């Protein structure tokens, strides 16, 4: 019984490993893009969601370009992170344009508070 449970968990993990890695890279990308692009600060969960969506956007639109033009490394993970950061920054910029407002930058580490 225990062996079948362990086998099921292992096979399920192997089947979904690429998706889990994509989500983990997306979370890191969201944090990177929030640090690089000044904005209104979205909160942790929104930043992680923007990172995952930005990683998907970057992979969909910039995947081949990043692989072709980023020649200092041949690592596919670094290429996904670079494309994801660009995609998440674009998504954050669009969200900041839509949200607008007079309260400007809310991130404390940029305001020294």
N, CA, C and O of each residue as an XYZ file, in Angstrom:
452
protein
N       0.813     -1.198      0.000
C       0.000      0.000      0.000
C       0.857      1.263      0.000
O       0.632      2.185     -0.785
N       1.852      1.288      0.903
C       2.728      2.450      0.985
C       3.541      2.624     -0.296
O       3.788      3.748     -0.733
N       3.949      1.522     -0.885
C       4.728      1.588     -2.125
C       3.909      2.162     -3.272
O       4.448      2.914     -4.085
N       2.646      1.838     -3.363
C       1.795      2.395     -4.425
C       1.562      3.884     -4.219
O       1.490      4.640     -5.188
N       1.443      4.316     -2.958
C       1.274      5.752     -2.679
C       2.521      6.516     -3.071
O       2.436      7.563     -3.712
N       3.679      6.001     -2.689
C       4.942      6.662     -3.035
C       5.137      6.681     -4.546
O       5.588      7.686     -5.094
N       4.812      5.610     -5.213
C       4.922      5.556     -6.674
C       3.989      6.559     -7.329
O       4.366      7.232     -8.288
N       2.765      6.659     -6.809
C       1.810      7.630     -7.354
C       2.316      9.060     -7.183
O       2.243      9.856     -8.119
N       2.828      9.393     -5.997
C       3.346     10.746     -5.744
C       4.537     11.033     -6.653
O       4.637     12.121     -7.221
N       5.433     10.071     -6.793
C       6.610     10.264     -7.639
C       6.220     10.471     -9.101
O       6.741     11.369     -9.762
N       5.317      9.651     -9.603
C       4.896      9.777    -11.002
C       4.139     11.078    -11.241
O       4.291     11.701    -12.292
N       3.329     11.489    -10.277
C       2.604     12.745    -10.411
C       3.577     13.920    -10.430
O       3.424     14.851    -11.221
N       4.582     13.869     -9.549
C       5.585     14.931     -9.529
C       6.353     14.979    -10.851
O       6.579     16.056    -11.402
N       6.746     13.833    -11.348
C       7.486     13.805    -12.610
C       6.645     14.320    -13.764
O       7.165     14.953    -14.683
N       5.355     14.052    -13.721
C       4.462     14.502    -14.784
C       4.273     16.018    -14.764
O       4.145     16.643    -15.817
N       4.257     16.607    -13.572
C       3.984     18.039    -13.432
C       5.228     18.850    -13.063
O       5.110     20.010    -12.668
N       6.398     18.265    -13.185
C       7.627     18.934    -12.769
C       7.871     20.222    -13.546
O       8.293     21.219    -12.960
N       7.620     20.223    -14.825
C       7.856     21.419    -15.640
C       6.941     22.564    -15.210
O       7.359     23.721    -15.190
N       5.704     22.244    -14.869
C       4.779     23.280    -14.415
C       5.199     23.862    -13.066
O       5.108     25.071    -12.848
N       5.656     22.999    -12.167
C       6.102     23.470    -10.861
C       7.339     24.352    -10.979
O       7.445     25.366    -10.289
N       8.263     23.982    -11.837
C       9.457     24.796    -12.055
C       9.073     26.126    -12.687
O       9.636     27.161    -12.327
N       8.136     26.121    -13.615
C       7.666     27.346    -14.260
C       7.045     28.287    -13.229
O       7.275     29.495    -13.282
N       6.263     27.751    -12.295
C       5.652     28.570    -11.249
C       6.713     29.124    -10.308
O       6.630     30.285     -9.905
N       7.697     28.327     -9.954
C       8.763     28.794     -9.069
C       9.584     29.895     -9.736
O       9.906     30.897     -9.097
N       9.921     29.723    -10.998
C      10.651     30.760    -11.736
C       9.797     32.009    -11.839
O      10.316     33.119    -11.721
N       8.503     31.854    -12.058
C       7.605     32.999    -12.142
C       7.547     33.791    -10.853
O       7.471     35.019    -10.882
N       7.581     33.106     -9.723
C       7.574     33.809     -8.439
C       8.846     34.630     -8.239
O       8.788     35.771     -7.781
N       9.981     34.051     -8.579
C      11.252     34.774     -8.469
C      11.268     35.957     -9.433
O      11.745     37.038     -9.089
N      10.753     35.750    -10.624
C      10.699     36.801    -11.641
C       9.831     37.960    -11.163
O      10.175     39.120    -11.389
N       8.717     37.663    -10.509
C       7.855     38.715     -9.985
C       8.573     39.586     -8.966
O       8.431     40.809     -8.975
N       9.340     38.959     -8.095
C      10.095     39.735     -7.115
C      11.184     40.578     -7.785
O      11.390     41.733     -7.412
N      11.874     40.008     -8.765
C      12.893     40.764     -9.497
C      12.282     41.967    -10.204
O      12.819     43.072    -10.128
N      11.174     41.758    -10.883
C      10.583     42.863    -11.639
C      10.045     43.945    -10.716
O      10.069     45.121    -11.079
N       9.557     43.582     -9.528
C       9.078     44.584     -8.584
C      10.237     45.411     -8.039
O      10.068     46.596     -7.752
N      11.413     44.799     -7.893
C      12.576     45.549     -7.419
C      13.142     46.456     -8.507
O      13.619     47.551     -8.210
N      13.098     46.018     -9.749
C      13.693     46.781    -10.846
C      12.797     47.931    -11.282
O      13.263     49.061    -11.425
N      11.523     47.655    -11.494
C      10.593     48.649    -12.042
C       9.911     49.403    -10.918
O       9.161     48.807    -10.145
N      10.152     50.696    -10.811
C       9.461     51.454     -9.771
C       7.965     51.458    -10.043
O       7.521     51.623    -11.179
N       7.219     51.279     -9.003
C       5.773     51.249     -9.174
C       5.072     51.480     -7.869
O       5.673     51.951     -6.904
N       3.819     51.153     -7.835
C       3.009     51.421     -6.670
C       3.029     50.290     -5.666
O       2.373     50.417     -4.632
N       3.707     49.233     -5.882
C       3.747     48.133     -4.946
C       2.417     47.395     -4.921
O       1.396     47.974     -4.549
N       2.415     46.162     -5.303
C       1.183     45.413     -5.447
C       0.894     44.502     -4.266
O      -0.227     44.006     -4.151
N       1.834     44.266     -3.404
C       1.676     43.264     -2.362
C       2.305     41.961     -2.816
O       2.579     41.773     -4.001
N       2.531     41.069     -1.877
C       3.276     39.850     -2.176
C       2.529     38.921     -3.126
O       3.106     38.450     -4.105
N       1.269     38.655     -2.854
C       0.529     37.711     -3.696
C       0.334     38.243     -5.112
O       0.461     37.495     -6.081
N       0.028     39.527     -5.233
C      -0.141     40.109     -6.569
C       1.189     40.133     -7.317
O       1.221     39.915     -8.529
N       2.290     40.396     -6.605
C       3.605     40.389     -7.241
C       3.948     38.996     -7.757
O       4.485     38.854     -8.856
N       3.642     37.978     -6.976
C       3.910     36.605     -7.417
C       3.032     36.235     -8.605
O       3.493     35.570     -9.532
N       1.768     36.661     -8.585
C       0.880     36.377     -9.709
C       1.334     37.111    -10.966
O       1.282     36.553    -12.062
N       1.778     38.355    -10.816
C       2.303     39.108    -11.955
C       3.567     38.443    -12.481
O       3.790     38.410    -13.691
N       4.394     37.916    -11.592
C       5.607     37.218    -12.015
C       5.303     35.959    -12.807
O       5.956     35.690    -13.815
N       4.319     35.182    -12.363
C       3.950     33.965    -13.084
C       3.353     34.320    -14.442
O       3.688     33.704    -15.454
N       2.463     35.321    -14.461
C       1.877     35.745    -15.736
C       2.937     36.361    -16.645
O       2.920     36.137    -17.855
N       3.858     37.134    -16.073
C       4.931     37.729    -16.864
C       5.881     36.685    -17.415
O       6.400     36.837    -18.521
N       6.113     35.629    -16.654
C       6.951     34.535    -17.144
C       6.284     33.839    -18.325
O       6.946     33.469    -19.295
N       4.980     33.668    -18.236
C       4.238     33.074    -19.354
C       4.280     33.991    -20.574
O       4.506     33.528    -21.692
N       4.064     35.288    -20.364
C       4.098     36.256    -21.469
C       5.491     36.314    -22.088
O       5.634     36.314    -23.311
N       6.514     36.365    -21.240
C       7.877     36.404    -21.742
C       8.255     35.154    -22.502
O       8.956     35.225    -23.511
N       7.801     34.017    -22.029
C       8.095     32.765    -22.723
C       7.344     32.682    -24.045
O       7.866     32.157    -25.029
N       6.124     33.199    -24.066
C       5.308     33.114    -25.274
C       5.800     34.077    -26.358
O       5.903     33.698    -27.524
N       6.101     35.315    -25.979
C       6.461     36.326    -26.973
C       7.960     36.488    -27.180
O       8.394     36.816    -28.284
N       8.763     36.261    -26.134
C      10.193     36.552    -26.222
C      11.080     35.320    -26.155
O      12.303     35.458    -26.153
N      10.519     34.136    -26.101
C      11.310     32.924    -25.900
C      12.408     32.728    -26.923
O      13.555     32.474    -26.554
N      12.086     32.840    -28.193
C      13.091     32.633    -29.243
C      14.091     33.779    -29.311
O      15.271     33.549    -29.577
N      13.640     35.010    -29.074
C      14.537     36.161    -29.135
C      15.567     36.139    -28.017
O      16.738     36.452    -28.234
N      15.127     35.770    -26.825
C      16.066     35.700    -25.701
C      17.103     34.620    -25.958
O      18.288     34.826    -25.696
N      16.678     33.489    -26.459
C      17.612     32.400    -26.744
C      18.616     32.799    -27.816
O      19.783     32.412    -27.750
N      18.172     33.568    -28.799
C      19.046     33.959    -29.898
C      19.998     35.094    -29.525
O      21.167     35.061    -29.908
N      19.522     36.099    -28.785
C      20.311     37.305    -28.560
C      21.048     37.345    -27.236
O      21.975     38.141    -27.086
N      20.678     36.526    -26.275
C      21.412     36.472    -25.017
C      22.455     35.374    -25.173
O      22.168     34.191    -24.994
N      23.656     35.789    -25.505
C      24.688     34.816    -25.851
C      25.717     34.605    -24.754
O      26.631     33.800    -24.932
N      25.604     35.303    -23.617
C      26.611     35.124    -22.582
C      26.401     33.833    -21.798
O      27.274     33.426    -21.031
N      25.255     33.186    -21.983
C      25.017     31.897    -21.345
C      24.149     31.026    -22.247
O      23.354     31.528    -23.041
N      24.312     29.751    -22.112
C      23.493     28.798    -22.871
C      22.462     28.111    -21.970
O      21.803     27.162    -22.396
N      22.322     28.585    -20.732
C      21.432     27.974    -19.765
C      19.982     28.377    -20.046
O      19.666     29.565    -20.097
N      19.116     27.404    -20.226
C      17.712     27.679    -20.551
C      16.976     28.327    -19.385
O      16.053     29.113    -19.601
N      17.367     28.013    -18.160
C      16.712     28.614    -16.999
C      16.997     30.106    -16.935
O      16.100     30.895    -16.637
N      18.220     30.498    -17.206
C      18.568     31.926    -17.222
C      17.806     32.636    -18.330
O      17.352     33.765    -18.145
N      17.662     31.994    -19.468
C      16.887     32.585    -20.563
C      15.423     32.769    -20.159
O      14.817     33.789    -20.487
N      14.853     31.794    -19.452
C      13.464     31.919    -18.992
C      13.328     33.042    -17.973
O      12.335     33.769    -17.979
N      14.318     33.189    -17.099
C      14.263     34.254    -16.099
C      14.358     35.620    -16.766
O      13.618     36.534    -16.401
N      15.251     35.775    -17.734
C      15.390     37.058    -18.432
C      14.115     37.405    -19.197
O      13.624     38.530    -19.105
N      13.583     36.458    -19.941
C      12.336     36.697    -20.663
C      11.177     36.960    -19.720
O      10.317     37.793    -20.007
N      11.148     36.255    -18.593
C      10.093     36.456    -17.613
C      10.157     37.809    -16.944
O       9.124     38.435    -16.707
N      11.364     38.271    -16.634
C      11.509     39.599    -16.022
C      11.034     40.683    -16.986
O      10.355     41.625    -16.578
N      11.385     40.554    -18.246
C      10.924     41.535    -19.236
C       9.398     41.489    -19.358
O       8.751     42.535    -19.412
N       8.828     40.297    -19.400
C       7.374     40.163    -19.490
C       6.673     40.692    -18.251
O       5.642     41.355    -18.366
N       7.213     40.412    -17.057
C       6.606     40.892    -15.816
C       6.740     42.405    -15.683
O       5.838     43.067    -15.170
N       7.866     42.955    -16.146
C       8.014     44.416    -16.106
C       7.013     45.080    -17.045
O       6.436     46.113    -16.704
N       6.805     44.502    -18.208
C       5.818     45.056    -19.136
C       4.418     44.971    -18.540
O       3.637     45.917    -18.639
N       4.106     43.843    -17.925
C       2.795     43.678    -17.303
C       2.612     44.637    -16.126
O       1.533     45.207    -15.962
N       3.648     44.825    -15.304
C       3.573     45.773    -14.192
C       3.396     47.201    -14.689
O       2.642     47.979    -14.105
N       4.086     47.539    -15.759
C       3.960     48.880    -16.328
C       2.537     49.129    -16.820
O       1.975     50.200    -16.593
N       1.966     48.152    -17.486
C       0.591     48.294    -17.984
C      -0.393     48.407    -16.822
O      -1.319     49.217    -16.872
N      -0.201     47.606    -15.783
C      -1.090     47.678    -14.623
C      -0.958     49.019    -13.925
O      -1.958     49.586    -13.485
N       0.268     49.540    -13.815
C       0.458     50.860    -13.206
C      -0.206     51.954    -14.032
O      -0.740     52.913    -13.477
N      -0.176     51.817    -15.352
C      -0.860     52.810    -16.193
C      -2.368     52.756    -15.996
O      -3.030     53.793    -15.960
N      -2.907     51.560    -15.869
C      -4.353     51.412    -15.700
C      -4.793     51.890    -14.321
O      -5.801     52.586    -14.201
N      -4.051     51.522    -13.284
C      -4.437     51.908    -11.924
C      -4.292     53.395    -11.685
O      -5.137     54.004    -11.028
N      -3.224     53.992    -12.212
C      -3.005     55.427    -12.057
C      -2.991     55.834    -10.597
O      -2.582     55.057     -9.734
N      -3.435     57.047    -10.320
C      -3.546     57.512     -8.938
C      -2.513     58.558     -8.594
O      -1.533     58.763     -9.311
N      -2.762     59.222     -7.462
C      -1.874     60.290     -7.008
C      -0.890     59.817     -5.949
O      -0.011     60.585     -5.558
N      -1.003     58.600     -5.477
C      -0.201     58.152     -4.352
C       1.174     57.638     -4.744
O       1.928     57.224     -3.862
N       1.527     57.642     -5.974
C       2.869     57.310     -6.493
C       3.415     56.011     -5.927
O       2.705     55.008     -5.841
N       4.685     56.040     -5.540
C       5.419     54.855     -5.130
C       5.142     54.521     -3.666
O       5.338     55.368     -2.794
N       4.688     53.297     -3.385
C       4.378     52.890     -2.022
C       5.453     51.995     -1.405
O       5.332     51.627     -0.237
N       6.461     51.648     -2.124
C       7.442     50.707     -1.605
C       8.360     51.406     -0.625
O       8.991     52.408     -0.959
N       8.437     50.875      0.591
C       9.147     51.522      1.682
C      10.658     51.568      1.468
O      11.305     52.533      1.874
N      11.237     50.531      0.833
C      12.680     50.517      0.706
C      13.174     51.573     -0.289
O      14.352     51.931     -0.260
N      12.306     52.077     -1.161
C      12.711     53.152     -2.057
C      12.551     54.515     -1.403
O      13.200     55.474     -1.820
N      11.703     54.621     -0.390
C      11.455     55.901      0.276
C      12.236     56.064      1.553
O      12.079     57.071      2.243
N      13.087     55.088      1.893
C      13.900     55.106      3.110
C      13.051     55.259      4.354
O      13.418     55.996      5.269
N      11.915     54.567      4.400
C      11.074     54.619      5.600
C      11.002     53.271      6.268
O      10.338     53.126      7.294
